[in-house]
Amino acid sequence: MASNTLVTITYSVADAKRRELETMLTGLVERINSQQQAVRCSVYQDDDDASTFIEVYECESPDAFENLEDILDEQTSQEIRRIATDFAQTRPAVMTLRKLA
């Protein structure tokens, strides 16, 4: 897959919920990557602040990311929504980057 677009989602999580989120993210990433081919997902944790997570989506196009949730199963979609509602302490910051060359 050629990645022409990167989408990053950055958020912080309370220390008390961090382990639960880490466990959930492992299965979530595996399901996202196995259910389709247009988007590849990885999650990173900030070395300086273990409460900060960055989800990185490598996409064929901006539309591939926009359509991702429509393709995923219900459990995966619910877990994605749950990150924003139950884990993220503030509104997640989303950045979309388009490859130029």
Backbone torsions as a table, in degrees:
resi	resn	phi	psi	omega
1	MET	NA	130.6	175.4
2	ALA	-88.2	123.0	179.7
3	SER	-90.7	113.3	177.1
4	ASN	-104.9	-11.7	-177.5
5	THR	-139.7	136.4	171.3
6	LEU	-115.7	135.1	173.6
7	VAL	-121.2	127.1	176.7
8	THR	-115.8	141.6	176.3
9	ILE	-127.7	118.5	-175.7
10	THR	-114.8	134.8	178.5
11	TYR	-156.1	159.6	175.9
12	SER	-111.3	148.9	-176.4
13	VAL	-127.3	143.0	176.1
14	ALA	-61.0	142.4	-179.6
15	ASP	-53.9	-36.0	-178.0
16	ALA	-65.8	-22.7	-178.0
17	LYS	-105.6	-3.3	-173.1
18	ARG	-61.0	-47.2	-178.4
19	ARG	-63.2	-41.1	178.3
20	GLU	-61.7	-42.5	178.5
21	LEU	-64.7	-44.3	-179.9
22	GLU	-57.8	-42.3	178.1
23	THR	-63.8	-45.2	-179.3
24	MET	-64.7	-39.7	-177.0
25	LEU	-63.0	-35.0	180.0
26	THR	-57.6	-51.3	179.0
27	GLY	-68.4	-37.0	-179.3
28	LEU	-61.5	-48.3	-179.7
29	VAL	-62.4	-43.3	178.7
30	GLU	-59.6	-43.5	-179.3
31	ARG	-68.5	-42.5	178.7
32	ILE	-59.2	-46.6	-176.7
33	ASN	-72.0	-22.4	-179.4
34	SER	-93.3	-17.9	-174.7
35	GLN	-88.0	-11.8	-179.2
36	GLN	-162.0	173.1	-176.4
37	GLN	-119.7	-10.9	-173.9
38	ALA	-78.6	-16.5	-178.0
39	VAL	-136.8	133.5	174.3
40	ARG	-113.4	135.0	-176.2
41	CYS	-115.1	140.8	172.0
42	SER	-140.8	154.1	176.7
43	VAL	-127.2	135.7	-179.7
44	TYR	-120.7	151.4	176.7
45	GLN	-116.6	134.8	-179.0
46	ASP	-63.3	128.4	179.3
47	ASP	-64.3	-33.0	-177.1
48	ASP	-87.6	-20.9	-178.6
49	ASP	-142.0	98.5	-175.1
50	ALA	-63.4	-11.0	178.5
51	SER	-86.3	-7.5	-177.3
52	THR	-101.9	127.4	-179.3
53	PHE	-119.7	146.5	176.2
54	ILE	-130.3	116.8	173.4
55	GLU	-88.4	132.2	179.3
56	VAL	-120.1	123.3	179.1
57	TYR	-113.4	116.7	175.7
58	GLU	-93.7	119.3	-170.1
59	CYS	-123.9	149.5	173.9
60	GLU	-65.9	-33.6	-178.3
61	SER	-158.8	164.9	175.4
62	PRO	-59.7	-35.1	179.2
63	ASP	-64.0	-33.5	179.7
64	ALA	-60.5	-41.1	177.9
65	PHE	-69.7	-43.2	-179.7
66	GLU	-59.4	-33.8	-177.7
67	ASN	-90.7	-3.3	-173.5
68	LEU	-56.5	-49.4	-174.6
69	GLU	-65.1	-27.3	177.5
70	ASP	-68.4	-24.4	-175.9
71	ILE	-89.2	-27.4	-172.0
72	LEU	-78.6	156.9	177.4
73	ASP	-71.0	167.1	-174.5
74	GLU	-62.0	-41.6	-180.0
75	GLN	-60.5	-44.7	-179.4
76	THR	-64.9	-44.2	178.2
77	SER	-61.4	-40.9	178.8
78	GLN	-64.5	-40.6	179.9
79	GLU	-66.8	-37.1	176.2
80	ILE	-61.3	-46.1	178.3
81	ARG	-64.6	-37.3	-178.2
82	ARG	-64.5	-33.0	177.3
83	ILE	-57.6	-46.3	-178.4
84	ALA	-69.8	-36.1	-174.2
85	THR	-90.6	-35.9	-172.9
86	ASP	-107.1	-19.6	-173.7
87	PHE	-115.0	-48.2	-175.9
88	ALA	-65.5	129.3	-179.0
89	GLN	-76.4	-29.6	176.7
90	THR	-131.2	172.5	178.8
91	ARG	-61.2	128.0	179.4
92	PRO	-60.2	140.5	176.9
93	ALA	-90.9	124.3	-178.3
94	VAL	-111.0	132.1	176.5
95	MET	-130.4	132.1	177.1
96	THR	-112.5	127.7	-179.0
97	LEU	-120.2	131.0	-179.8
98	ARG	-108.4	131.9	-179.5
99	LYS	-68.7	132.5	179.5
100	LEU	-97.5	-37.6	-176.9
101	ALA	-139.6	NA	NA
